[in-house]
């Protein structure tokens, strides 16, 4: 498949890379990767450009409203723009933006529709954020439920069970085997030194801080995706979410003027690791001249529906429309799956938690019931 305009984009990227290598270490250090909300950044710049403000005035306005963290990369951007660099070159040297937004801006500098291109990026980012929020909400509630249940179980075993054992032992009656095992477990946990519990609490706190830092540095999502992609029952949901992001982001880049193969290659990291390898092979085959639809289908990246839709789109030249339709299909299937999973997982979790906590309570009170019956 031919790549119209690819040489021009590659030339711009090479010039930008040479500029970026010459950027000072201080400038790159002053721009943390988590300092800017890309969706809001694209939406604000698009709105101000459409209102007639110049690019420099738009950045000055953003700088006045920005927080201390976001102000530093904006300062770097403003300085580099005043030195004559293009917006894409300044953004790349800044180091605070992802490749998708960089490609969108770089392509819009060639086509001259930067406000519309940034607005499309913001709309795409908003849809992905909503879908990501639904996925996180569907996974977060069960995790919180299990976490709270675990704390309750630990409290019962460490604090309540040993005290009940003192009462039961004074009766002089033999306790059921399960009650004896429960009391032995409670005493073993109660005998753990307080320093060990403090160390465990410190370790958990360190884990929470590490997760927060990874989320701010944009490393958490990829790490969780890699882990979830190996969990049976969850990997299909994660894979569908990745394909939805991939299709919609690819459509956005193609609509902004990025060549098809280059746009799909730039969205590679949105897929799960297995699909990333398949995409690389499919793009290599398409670069050699094979149809894109057939290459993606042969490597398992689209189903029969995707094959036929993309095949027609290649003939009509509306690949971006086909990718958006495929993303809509993935979104609908993902929402249906999450809804069914939510209706199934919540009752199962409540049943499991009830059995565990209720079992502990019953095993503690069973000897008392037996004692009362003997009286």
N, C-alpha and C positions, 0 to 999 in steps of 0.2 A: 504494500500500500504506500502510495506517495505521501509525503509529509509537506504540504504546502506551507511555506513561510517558516519552515523549521530552521533554515540556515540563518535567517534574520534573527530569530529568537536565540539561537545558539551564539551568534556573534555578540548580541547584547549581553548574554550571560557570561561570555568570556571576558568582555570588557568590565562587567560588574565584578567578576571574580578577581581581576587584577586590582581593581580599586579596593576591594574588600581586603586583599592581602596587605595593601598598604595602609589600612586603617590602624590607628594606634591602639595599643593594648588597653590604654586607659578608657578609650571610647567604648570598646566592647565590654569592658568590665563594668562600665557605668550603666549598662542596659541589660537588666536581668530578663531572662526569657519569659518570666511570668508577669511582667510589668504592665502589659497592655491587653485589654479585652478586644480581640480582633473584630468581633461582631460589632461592638459599639463604635470602634475606631472607623471601620468601613462605613457604617451608617452615618456617622457624624460628618466625615469628610465628604461623602456623597451629597448630603443635604446642603452643606455650605458651598460646595462647588456648583450645585444646581441653583443656589440662591444668588450666584454671581460673585462670591468671594474668590480671591486668588488663593493659590495653594499655600503661599506663605502666611496670608491672613488666616487661613483655616487652621494652620498649625499653631499660630499664636493664640487663637481662640481656644483650641484644645489644651494648650499649655496652661492657660489661665484657669481652666476648670479641672485640671488633672490633679491626682493625688501625688504625694511625694515620690512614691515608687514609680508611677507611670510618667512622671515629669522628666526623669532622667533619660529614658530613650527618646522622648520627644525633643529634648534639648539636643541630643546627638543628631536627630533627623534635621532639625532646623539649621544647625551649623553646617552640615554637609550639603543641604540644599542651597544655602547661601554661597557655598564654594563652587556651585555650578553643576553638581551631580543631579541626575534624574531621580525621581522619587523611588523607583525600584532599586537603584544602586544605593541610595541612602538607607532604604529599609533593609537591604541585605547586609550592609556594613553594620547596621545597628544591632542585628542579631536578635531582635525581639519578635520576629514574625515567622510564621510557618511558610513552607514552600508554596502551598496552594495560594495564599494571598499574594506572595511575591510574584508568582506566575500570572495571576489575575491582573496585577498592576502593570507588570511588564508588557503583557499583551495589550492592555488598554492604552499604553503609551504609543503603541504602533497604530492602533485603530482610531484613537482619539475619542473614545467613549468612556472615559474613566468614571464619571459619576454613575452612569448606568451599570458599568462593570462592578463597581464597588457595591452598588445597591443589590445586584444579583448575589454577590458574595455574602452580604449581610443576611439576605433572605435565606440562602442556603445554610448559613451557619445557625440561623434561628431554628430552622426545621430540624437540623441535626441535634441542636441543644434540647429541643422538646422531646425528640425521640430518645436521646441519651438519658434525659431526666426520667422518662417512663421506665426505661430499662433499669436504671439505678434504684428507683423507687420499688420496682418489683423485686429486686434482690436485697435491698436494704432492710425492709420490714422483717423478712424471715431471719436475717442475721441479728437484728436487734432482739427479736423474740428469743432466739436461741441463746444470745448473750445474757439476757435477763434471767432466763431459766437456769443457766449454768451458775450464775451468782446465787440464786435461791438455793440450788442443790448444795453448793459448797457451804453456804451458811447453815443449812440444816445438818450437814454431815459434821462440820467442824465445831459448831456451837451447841446445837439443840440435842443431837443424838447422844453425845457423851453425858449430858446432864440427865437425860432420860434413863441412861444406863445405870446411874447411881440409884435412881428410884426403883428400877426393876430388880436390881441385885439384892435389895433389902427384903424382897418378898421371899427369897429362898426357893423359888420355883424354877424349873428348867424352862428356858425360852425356846421358841422354834428356831430351827437351824438358820433360816433366812434372817431372822432378827439378830441372831448371834453374829452372822457375817456383817450385817449392817453396823452393828455396834463396834465390831472390830475395825471396820473401815473408818468409822467416825473417830475412834480413839487414835488410830494411826495418823489421821490427818490433824487431829488436835495436838498430837505430840510433835508436829513439825515446828521447829523454832520460829519465833516471831521474825527473826532476821531473814529467814528463808522466804517468808511471806512478803516481807518488805522488798526483798530482791526481786521476787516475782512481780510485784506491783511496779517496781521501777522498770523492769524489762517490758512490761505491758505499756507503760507510759512512753518509753523510748520507741516502741513499735508504733504507737499512735503518732508521735512527733515525726517519725520517719515517713509514715504514710502521708501526713499533711505536707511535709516538704516535697515528697515525690509528686503529689498532686499539684502543688504550686509550680514545680519545675516541669510539669507535663510529662512525667515519666510513669505515673501511676496507671493511666489508662492502658498504655501498651503492655505494661507488666501484668495487669489483671486480665487483659484480653488473652495473652499468651497462656496464662494459667487456666482460665475458664475454657479455652479452646481444647483442653485435654480432659475436661470433666464430662462424662456421659450425661446426656440430657440437657446440659447447659451449652455445649459447644455448638449445637445447631442454632440456638438463639443468638449466640455471639457471632457466628458466621453470617447469619442473615443480617444482623446489624451492621457488620463490616461491609457486606455487599451493598447494603442500602447507602451507607456513607460513600462508598466507592463510586457507585453509579451517579449519585446526585452531585458529588463534587466534580467528577469527570464531566458531567453535562454542563456544570457552571463554567468550568475552564474552557471547554470547547466553544460555548456560547460567547465567551469573552475573547475568543480569537486564538486560543492555543491549539496547535495541531492535535488530532485525535490521539495518536499513539503517544505523543509526549504528555498529553493531559492524563491519560490512563496510567502512564509510568509514574507521574508525580503523585498520584493517589494510591500508590502501591502500599504504603504503610498503613492505610486504613483497613486493609484486609487482615485476616488471621494468617499466621506464619505459613500454613500449608498453601493457602491461596496466593500468597505473595510469590512463592516459587512457581506456581502454575501460571501466574500472570506474566512473570518474566519470560517463561518459555513461549507463551502464546504471543507476546509482543515480538519476540525474536522471529517467530514464524511469520507473523504479519509483516514485519519489516522486510522479510525476504520476498514478499509479494503475495502471500496467501490472504484470502478474505478475513477480515477481523472477526466477523460473526462465527465463522467456522473454527477459527483458532481458539476463541474463547470457549466455544462449546466442546471442542475436542479435549480441552484441558479442565473441564468441569467447572468453569466459572459462570456459565449460564445454562439454563435448562432449554427444553425444546421451544418454549414460548420466547425466551430471550433470543434464541437462534433465529427464529423467524422474524421477530421484530427488528433485530439488528440487520438482518439480511436485506429487508425492505428498506431500512434507513440508509444503508450503504448505497443503494441504488438511487434514492431520492436526495441524498446529501443531508439528511436531517438526523444525524447520529445523536446530537444532543437531546433532541426530542425523545428518541427511543430510550436513551439512558435515563431520562427523567421518568418515563413511563415505567421502566423496570424498577426504579427506585420507589415509585408509588406502590408497585406490587409487593416489593419487599417490606415496605412500611406496613401495609395492610396485613400481610401474613404475620409480621412480627407482633403487631398489636393484638391480633387474634390469639397468637400463641401465649403472649404474656397474660392476657385475660384468662385463658383457660388454665394456665399454670397457677395464677393467683388464686383462682377458685379451688384448685386442688391442693396446693401446698399449704395454705393457711389452715384448713381443717386437720390435715395430717400432722402439722406441727403442733397444733393445740392438743390433738389426741396424744401424741408422743410425750409432750411436756406434762400433760395431765397424768399419764400413766407413770412417769418417773417420779414426779413430786408426790402424787397420790400413793404410789407404792411405798415410798419412804415413810410417809405419815402412817399408813396402815401397818407397816412392819414395826413402827415404834409403839403403836397403840394395841397391837394384837396381844402381847403378853398381858397388858392391863385388862383387856376384855376377858382373857382366859382366867385371870385371877378373880375378876368380879363374878364370873360364872361359877367358879368353884365355891365361892362364898354363899 
